[in-house]
């Protein structure tokens, strides 16, 4: 008995023709259908499973139905009727034709080449819309699945890029990357209906752009990032986090406390050390007053915090970032609050990605507790925090 139902038989042959294939016979069609939908695209030995219904009944099923015919008599193959041979030859041709059409499309799964173009269009460089539309035109109807399997992803694709791409669709849950395989990923939605809606919306997006014959310029493909910096370890950790960030995430707006001269020097040194010649021209340093100084009374903190929030709102309105990446300094709270306010008012949807400091092993920082429910993506670097805060995502040490 498996999680999907009773299994009658498993057949796997080592011949060259049948290598990499297996036949699993379930007790009933409902169990087989459930297994097909749930396991379609599941990574098995670093490769996604491709599952289809068998064209004929297995021996185990045939014996149950009473239609089983033993084709061997004393070790010799019983000749098949002429009509059965014709049927098998025709089904073989149909199978070859179907495999050539189906390509690498799976049930409920977006075309790999289509997604590659989409990611390139959204976060990378202009791509060929023709190949995307041709790929989508070849798509065949398949049973829906709540998990989309993405293939042929470019090498620079990461979880943040895919999360920003799919987070705009309702029901989005998470992106899962396969260790050691940059070219494939899994995107999970709450149900099959929402995943199908996201896939269809992306296909419509590509068709519209192809019909207009307009390729966006490289500037429109950039992601404006706001990065709050804090004194001490926060700044060091932040630069470790973004040191391999793609140049598509430009311009970068560094926001630091007005009394934090050390972080300002670190930001300038970090940008000037980058190999990109245009890096020094695509970053801005802004300053914001601290919400509370060390040793400041709580009564006066009310007024300084209010002042910091007003200036933070001004900076967010001034730069209108697409993304805020923070790791817990006090300066990030008013900035994320201002971004959330703009989202509530419907002015602009600014994504917030929060990475808790690696120093936080058992408890979260005050900033983390405040932004836990505001951040679009919340990462922790210790598994113990994941157990306490289930909304957080643990993917190991990030620095």
C-alpha positions as semicolon CSV with decimal commas, in nm:
position;residue;x (nm);y (nm);z (nm)
1;X;0,000;0,000;0,000
2;X;0,144;0,341;-0,102
3;X;0,033;0,692;-0,008
4;X;-0,174;0,701;-0,329
5;X;-0,333;0,356;-0,313
6;X;-0,264;-0,015;-0,345
7;X;0,012;-0,109;-0,590
8;X;-0,033;-0,443;-0,766
9;X;0,292;-0,462;-0,960
10;X;0,608;-0,270;-1,052
11;X;0,790;-0,355;-1,376
12;X;1,134;-0,211;-1,463
13;X;1,360;-0,359;-1,732
14;X;1,734;-0,308;-1,784
15;X;1,726;-0,333;-2,161
16;X;1,860;-0,041;-2,364
17;X;1,515;0,030;-2,510
18;X;1,341;0,037;-2,170
19;X;1,619;0,202;-1,973
20;X;1,500;0,483;-1,748
21;X;1,138;0,366;-1,757
22;X;0,914;0,182;-1,515
23;X;0,552;0,067;-1,507
24;X;0,351;0,088;-1,185
25;X;0,015;-0,088;-1,173
26;X;-0,238;0,048;-0,922
27;X;-0,551;-0,126;-0,801
28;X;-0,782;0,138;-0,951
29;X;-0,772;0,434;-1,190
30;X;-0,836;0,689;-0,913
31;X;-0,516;0,591;-0,732
32;X;-0,319;0,607;-1,056
33;X;-0,461;0,951;-1,137
34;X;-0,379;1,082;-0,789
35;X;-0,021;0,956;-0,818
36;X;0,018;1,107;-1,165
37;X;-0,098;1,452;-1,055
38;X;0,101;1,462;-0,731
39;X;0,429;1,317;-0,860
40;X;0,439;1,479;-1,204
41;X;0,765;1,675;-1,222
42;X;0,892;1,550;-0,885
43;X;1,277;1,556;-0,880
44;X;1,407;1,199;-0,885
45;X;1,785;1,164;-0,897
46;X;1,808;1,532;-1,000
47;X;1,567;1,481;-1,291
48;X;1,194;1,554;-1,300
49;X;0,961;1,258;-1,334
50;X;0,754;1,242;-1,652
51;X;0,445;1,033;-1,593
52;X;0,182;0,912;-1,841
53;X;-0,098;0,659;-1,840
54;X;-0,003;0,322;-1,990
55;X;-0,161;0,245;-2,327
56;X;-0,256;-0,112;-2,231
57;X;-0,351;-0,297;-1,915
58;X;-0,072;-0,457;-1,715
59;X;-0,065;-0,833;-1,662
60;X;-0,185;-0,784;-1,303
61;X;-0,487;-0,580;-1,413
62;X;-0,558;-0,813;-1,705
63;X;-0,561;-1,111;-1,471
64;X;-0,813;-0,933;-1,247
65;X;-1,035;-0,855;-1,544
66;X;-1,002;-1,206;-1,683
67;X;-0,857;-1,082;-2,013
68;X;-0,500;-1,200;-1,961
69;X;-0,354;-1,409;-2,245
70;X;-0,024;-1,591;-2,202
71;X;0,180;-1,511;-2,511
72;X;0,446;-1,773;-2,450
73;X;0,397;-2,144;-2,509
74;X;0,691;-2,356;-2,400
75;X;0,930;-2,064;-2,427
76;X;0,812;-1,958;-2,776
77;X;0,634;-1,634;-2,853
78;X;0,275;-1,680;-2,965
79;X;0,222;-1,499;-3,296
80;X;-0,003;-1,200;-3,260
81;X;-0,316;-1,159;-3,471
82;X;-0,275;-0,937;-3,776
83;X;-0,524;-0,681;-3,644
84;X;-0,335;-0,651;-3,314
85;X;-0,008;-0,597;-3,500
86;X;-0,164;-0,315;-3,702
87;X;-0,301;-0,157;-3,385
88;X;0,037;-0,172;-3,212
89;X;0,214;-0,028;-3,517
90;X;-0,036;0,260;-3,531
91;X;-0,006;0,330;-3,157
92;X;0,374;0,332;-3,193
93;X;0,346;0,600;-3,463
94;X;0,104;0,800;-3,248
95;X;0,342;0,778;-2,955
96;X;0,634;0,902;-3,166
97;X;0,423;1,190;-3,296
98;X;0,304;1,278;-2,948
99;X;0,655;1,278;-2,801
100;X;0,778;1,512;-3,073
101;X;0,494;1,754;-2,999
102;X;0,506;1,727;-2,624
103;X;0,875;1,810;-2,586
104;X;0,955;1,905;-2,232
105;X;0,604;2,009;-2,126
106;X;0,462;1,846;-1,814
107;X;0,121;1,850;-1,652
108;X;0,037;2,193;-1,514
109;X;0,384;2,307;-1,611
110;X;0,497;2,616;-1,797
111;X;0,719;2,569;-2,099
112;X;1,085;2,590;-2,001
113;X;1,188;2,800;-2,300
114;X;0,888;3,028;-2,246
115;X;0,983;3,088;-1,884
116;X;1,345;3,145;-1,980
117;X;1,234;3,423;-2,214
118;X;1,000;3,560;-1,950
119;X;1,269;3,574;-1,683
120;X;1,504;3,730;-1,936
121;X;1,241;3,988;-2,028
122;X;1,153;4,068;-1,668
123;X;1,491;4,064;-1,497
124;X;1,763;4,005;-1,752
125;X;1,818;4,090;-2,118
126;X;1,577;4,108;-2,415
127;X;1,502;3,767;-2,564
128;X;1,331;3,618;-2,865
129;X;0,954;3,635;-2,831
130;X;0,914;3,423;-3,142
131;X;1,062;3,113;-2,982
132;X;0,843;3,165;-2,676
133;X;0,524;3,188;-2,879
134;X;0,620;2,888;-3,091
135;X;0,682;2,690;-2,775
136;X;0,348;2,790;-2,626
137;X;0,174;2,711;-2,956
138;X;0,303;2,356;-2,935
139;X;0,169;2,312;-2,584
140;X;-0,082;2,032;-2,542
141;X;-0,360;2,000;-2,285
142;X;-0,239;1,826;-1,970
143;X;-0,399;1,767;-1,627
144;X;-0,338;2,073;-1,405
145;X;-0,097;2,065;-1,113
146;X;-0,045;2,305;-0,825
147;X;0,332;2,292;-0,881
148;X;0,483;2,447;-1,193
149;X;0,808;2,289;-1,310
150;X;1,049;2,534;-1,475
151;X;1,329;2,419;-1,705
152;X;1,598;2,580;-1,921
153;X;1,645;2,864;-1,672
154;X;1,946;3,091;-1,734
155;X;2,248;3,053;-1,507
156;X;2,194;3,386;-1,330
157;X;1,841;3,296;-1,215
158;X;1,800;3,281;-0,838
159;X;1,518;3,238;-0,588
160;X;1,470;3,613;-0,542
161;X;1,417;3,667;-0,915
162;X;1,159;3,389;-0,944
163;X;0,982;3,498;-0,625
164;X;0,946;3,852;-0,759
165;X;0,816;3,715;-1,087
166;X;0,549;3,484;-0,944
167;X;0,462;3,673;-0,624
168;X;0,235;3,901;-0,827
169;X;-0,007;3,612;-0,880
170;X;-0,260;3,509;-0,611
171;X;-0,202;3,181;-0,433
172;X;0,177;3,186;-0,473
173;X;0,342;2,987;-0,191
174;X;0,712;2,935;-0,259
175;X;0,994;2,872;-0,505
176;X;1,213;2,564;-0,464
177;X;1,549;2,536;-0,635
178;X;1,734;2,208;-0,685
179;X;2,087;2,209;-0,534
180;X;2,346;2,178;-0,805
181;X;2,096;2,244;-1,086
182;X;2,059;2,612;-1,180
183;X;1,844;2,533;-1,484
184;X;1,535;2,391;-1,309
185;X;1,302;2,509;-1,031
186;X;0,960;2,438;-0,883
187;X;0,697;2,704;-0,814
188;X;0,415;2,600;-0,582
189;X;0,070;2,755;-0,562
190;X;-0,218;2,685;-0,324
191;X;-0,410;2,481;-0,581
192;X;-0,421;2,377;-0,946
193;X;-0,658;2,658;-1,046
194;X;-0,426;2,935;-0,926
195;X;-0,116;2,775;-1,080
196;X;-0,295;2,743;-1,414
197;X;-0,407;3,106;-1,393
198;X;-0,047;3,220;-1,337
199;X;0,079;3,012;-1,628
200;X;-0,194;3,143;-1,859
201;X;-0,127;3,503;-1,754
202;X;0,242;3,469;-1,842
203;X;0,152;3,324;-2,181
204;X;-0,085;3,613;-2,251
205;X;0,189;3,857;-2,149
206;X;0,426;3,710;-2,406
207;X;0,163;3,709;-2,682
208;X;0,079;4,076;-2,621
209;X;0,443;4,180;-2,639
210;X;0,496;3,975;-2,953
211;X;0,194;4,132;-3,122
212;X;0,323;4,480;-3,043
213;X;0,670;4,391;-3,175
214;X;0,822;4,608;-2,903
215;X;1,129;4,497;-2,713
216;X;1,185;4,678;-2,382
217;X;1,510;4,860;-2,339
218;X;1,765;4,737;-2,090
219;X;1,690;5,026;-1,855
220;X;1,329;4,919;-1,807
221;X;1,449;4,573;-1,706
222;X;1,641;4,692;-1,401
223;X;1,517;4,649;-1,045
224;X;1,565;4,952;-0,821
225;X;1,678;4,828;-0,480
226;X;1,675;5,014;-0,148
227;X;1,923;4,876;0,105
228;X;1,912;5,001;0,467
229;X;2,249;4,986;0,643
230;X;2,321;4,978;1,015
231;X;2,627;5,030;1,227
232;X;2,847;4,735;1,317
233;X;2,772;4,384;1,203
234;X;2,458;4,468;1,005
235;X;2,655;4,652;0,738
236;X;2,916;4,375;0,713
237;X;2,648;4,109;0,674
238;X;2,456;4,313;0,417
239;X;2,756;4,351;0,187
240;X;2,818;3,977;0,215
241;X;2,457;3,919;0,112
242;X;2,463;4,143;-0,195
243;X;2,821;4,089;-0,313
244;X;2,702;3,847;-0,584
245;X;2,381;4,032;-0,665
246;X;2,327;4,075;-1,037
247;X;2,389;4,414;-1,197
248;X;2,024;4,407;-1,305
249;X;1,946;4,518;-0,948
250;X;2,033;4,881;-1,017
251;X;2,027;5,154;-0,913
252;X;2,090;5,082;-0,545
253;X;1,984;5,327;-0,279
254;X;2,179;5,283;0,044
255;X;1,999;5,434;0,343
256;X;2,192;5,483;0,667
257;X;2,167;5,678;0,989
258;X;2,283;6,039;0,968
259;X;2,545;5,974;1,239
260;X;2,679;5,654;1,080
261;X;2,987;5,770;0,888
262;X;3,147;5,425;0,893
263;X;2,867;5,262;0,691
264;X;2,888;5,544;0,437
265;X;3,258;5,476;0,382
266;X;3,194;5,103;0,357
267;X;2,923;5,156;0,094
268;X;3,149;5,373;-0,121
269;X;3,439;5,128;-0,092
270;X;3,211;4,835;-0,177
271;X;3,074;4,999;-0,492
272;X;3,411;5,125;-0,612
273;X;3,559;4,776;-0,576
274;X;3,299;4,620;-0,805
275;X;3,426;4,519;-1,152
276;X;3,140;4,696;-1,330
277;X;3,249;5,034;-1,463
278;X;2,899;5,177;-1,433
279;X;2,857;5,068;-1,070
280;X;2,985;5,395;-0,928
281;X;2,725;5,584;-1,131
282;X;2,428;5,367;-1,028
283;X;2,413;5,396;-0,652
284;X;2,287;5,664;-0,417
285;X;2,351;5,722;-0,048
286;X;2,068;5,870;0,157
287;X;2,060;5,948;0,527
288;X;1,783;5,919;0,780
289;X;1,772;6,017;1,151
290;X;1,781;5,738;1,404
291;X;1,451;5,646;1,561
292;X;1,623;5,611;1,896
293;X;1,976;5,680;2,011
294;X;2,148;5,463;2,271
295;X;2,038;5,573;2,618
296;X;1,762;5,799;2,486
297;X;1,451;5,828;2,703
298;X;1,140;5,648;2,583
299;X;0,932;5,966;2,601
300;X;1,152;6,155;2,357
301;X;1,175;5,843;2,141
302;X;0,814;5,901;2,032
303;X;0,905;6,228;1,860
304;X;1,233;6,107;1,707
305;X;1,060;5,797;1,571
306;X;0,783;6,008;1,419
307;X;1,043;6,231;1,253
308;X;1,230;5,927;1,118
309;X;0,906;5,783;0,975
310;X;0,823;6,108;0,795
311;X;1,168;6,127;0,636
312;X;1,152;5,757;0,548
313;X;0,821;5,811;0,371
314;X;0,976;6,102;0,181
315;X;1,269;5,884;0,067
316;X;1,042;5,600;-0,045
317;X;0,820;5,841;-0,240
318;X;1,126;6,010;-0,388
319;X;1,298;5,695;-0,518
320;X;1,002;5,455;-0,552
321;X;1,212;5,138;-0,519
322;X;1,094;4,804;-0,655
323;X;1,257;4,609;-0,375
324;X;1,380;4,665;-0,019
325;X;1,642;4,422;0,113
326;X;1,717;4,448;0,484
327;X;1,873;4,245;0,763
328;X;1,756;4,413;1,081
329;X;1,912;4,757;1,142
330;X;1,686;5,012;1,307
331;X;1,677;5,222;0,989
332;X;1,490;4,948;0,802
333;X;1,173;4,961;1,015
334;X;1,046;5,308;0,910
335;X;1,144;5,241;0,547
336;X;0,955;4,911;0,534
337;X;0,663;5,074;0,713
338;X;0,651;5,346;0,446
339;X;0,669;5,083;0,170
340;X;0,383;4,890;0,328
341;X;0,177;5,210;0,352
342;X;0,221;5,274;-0,021
343;X;0,111;4,919;-0,090
344;X;-0,202;4,955;0,126
345;X;-0,292;5,282;-0,046
346;X;-0,244;5,120;-0,386
347;X;0,025;5,364;-0,501
348;X;0,307;5,114;-0,556
349;X;0,378;4,757;-0,459
350;X;0,727;4,742;-0,313
351;X;0,860;4,397;-0,232
352;X;1,026;4,355;0,108
353;X;1,287;4,082;0,158
354;X;1,408;4,043;0,516
355;X;1,711;3,831;0,610
356;X;1,754;3,784;0,984
357;X;2,107;3,832;1,114
358;X;2,318;3,518;1,148
359;X;2,376;3,618;1,511
360;X;2,010;3,544;1,585
361;X;2,010;3,174;1,667
362;X;1,715;3,124;1,905
363;X;1,524;3,453;1,910
364;X;1,459;3,715;1,645
365;X;1,566;4,077;1,667
366;X;1,314;4,350;1,746
367;X;1,321;4,459;1,382
368;X;1,254;4,101;1,274
369;X;0,956;4,069;1,507
370;X;0,810;4,395;1,376
371;X;0,858;4,307;1,008
372;X;0,775;3,936;1,035
373;X;0,424;3,987;0,898
374;X;0,506;4,283;0,670
375;X;0,787;4,127;0,466
376;X;0,702;3,946;0,144
377;X;0,989;3,702;0,198
378;X;1,137;3,637;0,542
379;X;1,459;3,434;0,573
380;X;1,632;3,297;0,882
381;X;1,977;3,140;0,896
382;X;1,921;2,891;1,178
383;X;1,670;2,601;1,171
384;X;1,561;2,671;1,530
385;X;1,405;3,002;1,426
386;X;1,214;2,829;1,147
387;X;1,043;2,609;1,407
388;X;0,936;2,911;1,614
389;X;0,835;3,124;1,317
390;X;0,673;2,898;1,053
391;X;0,626;3,179;0,802
392;X;1,004;3,222;0,782
393;X;1,207;3,030;0,525
394;X;1,531;2,852;0,614
395;X;1,770;2,774;0,327
396;X;2,095;2,754;0,522
397;X;2,365;3,010;0,593
398;X;2,348;3,302;0,352
399;X;2,674;3,474;0,444
